Amino acid sequence: MSGTRGTAACTDPPGLAELRALAPLHARAQGIPADRCRAVLSRVRSAHGEGPDAWPAVWSRAGDALAARGRHLDAVRHYALARFPHPDGPARERAQRLCVSSFDHWRSTRPDIGRAEIQPPGGTGRFTAWTAGLSRSAPRPLILVCGGIVSVKEQWAPLLARAAALGTAVAVTELPGVGENTLPYDTAAPAMLGALLDHLADRADVGRTHAVALSFGGHLALRAALTDPRITGVSTVGAPVRHFFRDAGQQARIPATTAHTLARLTGHPPADVLPALRDWALAPPELDRLAPLPVTYVAALRDEIVPLADAAALTRDPAARCRLLVVDDAHGAPDHLGRIRPLLLGSALRGLGVHPVRRTVLEAIAGLRRGGRGRVRT
């Protein structure tokens, strides 16, 4: 999630200018063409509210029109932007529901894509994952996928649709508080990944699990790997590790969208949320324990959210098995998707010991083609 700079102390929600700056990056990541994104944005007059020219209504109408024509996956992409950055009223809540139901329509003709609903023992909520490649008779190693604080699981449709080509099982889910996940986003949140592995243990070789987890999802996966040896590797882009949670100067520059979304997910006021997360930083002894874990980390030179020092923290130990790629880009490296998505999947496959897959196949599985658009039938 990248865009205009803001302040962690900002109490006002992100304005239309910031959302306009963010939208093309997230549209590109989901395979919405740039001209289509510009056309929808041209009709938006306000960032919030329930009016017909407000952000959620305009993007939702575009999704409604696609769904009416049977283009359910394209509708999913538009509903995902309609609920962006998070549901804050009836219009965005409707978009969130339609994002899930349209995805369900799309996957109804794909019997290999399943739905798992998990309620962790003693928990106060539940979460959902879309799955593919599961088998009781021949369980495969697992690629576990999780996005960041604004990323819904439905955006991983291309990966789910082509899981068979990978030779692995796939499960895609969401951070607590995002999408259908009603778990609290707190220091206990990483346990949800273990609960997901427990749920899939009879249909996947969860003892060989590689997490492809982006941004705050990467932080969640690294924390989970500290206590769950079934997570045998992590591939991530722009994951906060330590300095994001402790560098007040960096925190003062993050976009309002980041601060307000974290506030909603964690329950802290926007002005107080980042200081309240100080204890989420990985401590030096924890970083030492992660050193033997194979990690692929993509960092962006112009990341306005997560400092480069967080990538360096994972390489502080000379024995660390961290493969680091630095690109000239903003948070999430949206201008380098064609390089990074195959890199992350390739790292996962190597870590799991799965047969090599040609780059062209990895690009197709990642939902990429020239111009960054997906080739999954909608």
N, C-alpha and C positions, 0 to 999 in steps of 0.2 A: 504494500500500500504506500504510494508515494504521491508527491504533489507539493502544493505550496506550504511554506513553513508557518508554524503557529507557535503556540506556547502552552506548556503543560498547565499553566495557571489560568488558562482561558476558561471562563464559565459559560460562554455563549456556544451554542452548537455550531458545527461547521457551516459556513455560508455557501451560497450557490457558486461563487467563484472557485472555492476550493473543490467542491464536488465536480464542477466542470473540468478542472485540471486533472482530477483523479480518474474520471470516467473513461477516457480513451485508453488508459493503461489497463484497466480491468476489462474493458471491452475486448481489447486485443488478446488478453490472456484467455478469454472465453471463446475467441473465434468470431466475434462480431466485427464485420468489416468497418474500416475507418469512416467511409462515407455514410454508412448506415448509422453509426454512432453520432456523427455530426448532425445528421438529419433529425434524429430524436432529440438531441440536446438543443437544437434550434427552437424547439417548441416548449422548452421548460422555462418557466418564469420565476419559480421559487423553489428553494431547497427542501422545504418542509411544509406540512399541512395537508389538508384533504381536498384542496381545490383542484379543478380540472387541468390547470396548467402547472401544478406542482410536480416535483420530481417523481414521486411514486406513481401518480396518476398517468403521466405521459409515458413513462417506460412500461407501465402495466397495459395501457391501451395497445402499445406496439406488441406486447406479448399476447394479448387477447386476440389480436388480428391473426397472428401466426398460428395460435392454437386452433382458431376457427377453421383454418385451412389445413389442419392436420400436421402442421410442422411443429411437433411438440418439443423437440430438442431446441430448436431455435427459440421457441417461446420460453423455455427454461432459462436460456441465457438472458433474455430481456427481463424476466421476472427477477432474476438474481440481481440485476442492476436496479430494478425498481425497489427492492428491499434494502439496497445499499445505502449507508454502511451497516445499518442494523434497523430492525423494526422499532419505530418510535410512535406508532399510531395505527389506526385501522387500515390506512391505505398500504403502508409497508407490511403490515401483518398479513393482509390479503395477498400481497405479492409473494411473501414467504410461503404461504399455504399453496398457492398456485405453482410456485417453483417445484415443490415436491410432487404435487398431483400431476403436473405435466410430465415430469420425469417418469413417474409411474406409468403414464400412458405410453411414453416412448419405449420403456423397457418391457412392456407387456408382450411384445413380439420377440423378446430375447430371453428365452428360458434360462440361460446360464447366469443372468444377472438376478441376484436375490436380495432380500432385505432382511437384515438382522436387527432385532430390537433387544437392547441390553439394559437391565436394571441392576447395577452393582449391589452386592449384599450390604444391607444396612445403609444404603444411599438414600438421598432425598429426591432423586430425579432419575431420568433414564436418557439413553442416547441411541442413535440409529446408525447403521452402516449399510452401504450398498456393497455387495460382494459379487465376485465372479471367480470361476475356476475352482470351486470347492468340490471335493470328492471324498466320500467315506472309504471307498475301495482303494484309491490311489492318491492319498493326500500329498499336496505339493507345498514347497516352501512358500512363505507368505510375504507379499509386499503390502505393507500397511501405509496408507496415505492419509495425511491430515494437513489442511491448510492453516491459515492464520485467523486473525480476529474478525475479518470480514468475508472469509471464503466459505461458501457452502459446498457440501460434498457433491452436489449435483453437477458441478462444473468439471468433474473428472469422468464424464461419460465416455470420451474417446478411449481412455485407458481401460475402463470396464468392458467396453465393446470388443476390445482386441486382446483381452487377457490371455486367451488361448495361445496366441502367438508367442507370448512370453514364456510359457511353460511354468507359470507360477499361479498361485491363488492371489487374489487382490481383495482388499477391503479398504474402502474409503469412508472416512468419518469426519466429524467436526469438533472443534474446540468446545468446551463447556460454555453454554450461553449462546452459541451460534447455531442458526438453523433449528433443527429438531432437538438439539442437545439441551436438556434442562438441568444438567448437573451444575453445581456451583463451581465457579472458576476460582480456585484457591490453591493453597499449597498441597492439598490432597488430590488435585485434579489428575496428575500423571497416572494414578492408579486405574483410571478408566481404560488405558491401553492394555493393562494386564487383564482387566475384566473382559475386554474384547477378545484377547487371545484365548482366555478360558472358554469363551462361548464358541469359538471356532476350532477348538482343539481336536474335535472328532472328524473334521473335514479338511483340515490343513495341517501341514507340518510346522506348527507354530514355534517349535524349538529352533527353527531357522526363519526368523522374521527380520526383514530389513524395513526400516521406516523411511519413507520419503515424506518429509514433514517440513513445511515451509514457514518461515518467519516464526511467529509465536508457537506454531505447531512443532517447529524444530526444538524450541526450548522445552516443550512438553515431552517430546520423545527422548531428548537427552536426559531429562530428569527421570523418566521412566526406566531408561537403560541402566541407571545407577543401581536399581534394585531388582530388575527383571532380566536375567541372563538370556531369555528367549529373544530379546532384541539384540541381534548380532551386528548391527550396523545402522548408521543414520546418514541420510543424504538431505541436505537442507540448503536454503537460500535465505540469507539475512536473518538468522535466528538470534534473538537476544540471548546472551549467555551470562554476562556479569556486569559489564560497564554500563549497559543500557539502564539497569536498575539502580545504579549508584552514582552516575555522573549527572549532577544537577544541571551543569551547563548544557549538556546534550539534551536533557529532558526539556529545557526551556525552549528548544527550537523545533520540537516535533509538531506535526500538523494537528490542528484541533480535532480532526477526524479520529486520529489515533487516541488522543486523550479521552474523548467522549465515548468512543467504542469500548476502550478498556474500562472506563468508569461504569458503563452499563453492564458489562460482563462480570465485573468484580463486586459491584455494589458500593464502590467508593465514590464520593463527589469528584467531579472532573478536576477541580483545583487541587485535590489531595491524593489522587489515585496513584501517581508515580512514586511519591514518597512512601505510600502505603505498601508498595510492592518491593521495597528495598531488600527484604529477606528472601525474595525469589532468586536473587543472584546466586549463581553457582560458586561455592567457596573453593579456595585453592585445593583443599584435600579432595573435594568432589571432582575437580578438574583432573587431579592426579589419577583418580580411580577411572576416569573416562579415557585416559591416555591409550590403553590397549584397544579401545573400541574403534573399528574402522569408520571414519567420518569423512564425508565429502561435503565441503562447505564452500558455497559461492557467496562472495562478498562484493558489494558495490561501492565504488569510490565516492559516489555522490549520495550515498544512503542518508536520508534526512531523518531516519528513525533510529537505526541501529548503528553504533559506531564501529569502525574497523577494528578497534581494540577488542571487540568481542570475538572476532575471528582469530585474532592473535592469541587470545586466552586459551583457545583449544590447541594451539601449537606451542605453548610455553614449555612443555616437557619435551626434551630431545627425542624421547622414545614414542611420542604421540603418533598415532596412525591417522593423522588428519591430512587429507588431500585438499589443498586450498586453491581456489581459483578466484582472482580479483578482476572484475570487469569495470569499465567506465560507464556507470549507469546509476539509476536511482534505486530506492528500496524495491526488492523483488526482482531486479534486473529485467524489466519488461521489454527492453529493446534487444535482449539477447535470448529470447525464448527458444529460438531455433537451435541454439547451441546448448542451452542449459537443460531443457527437458530431456533430450536424449542422454546427456551426461548423467543426470540423476538416475534415470532408469538403467543405464548401462552400469553405473556403480552398484545399484541394487542387485542386478543380475550377477555381476562378478562376485559380490559379497556372498550371495547365496549359492554360488557354484553352479549356476544354471548355464546351459549352453550359450555360446555367443550369439547375439542377434545383430544382423546387419544394421548400419546406421539408418538406411532408408526405411527399414521396418520399424526401428525405434521412433523415427520421426512420425510415421503413420500412427503408431500406437499412442504417441504423445499428442495426437490431434493436430499435427503441423503439416503445412504444405507451403508453397511459396506465398508470401504475404501473411503467413501465420494463421490461416483459416483452417478449420478442421474439415476432415473428409468423412465424418461419420454421417450416415444417412439420417435425415431428420424426419 
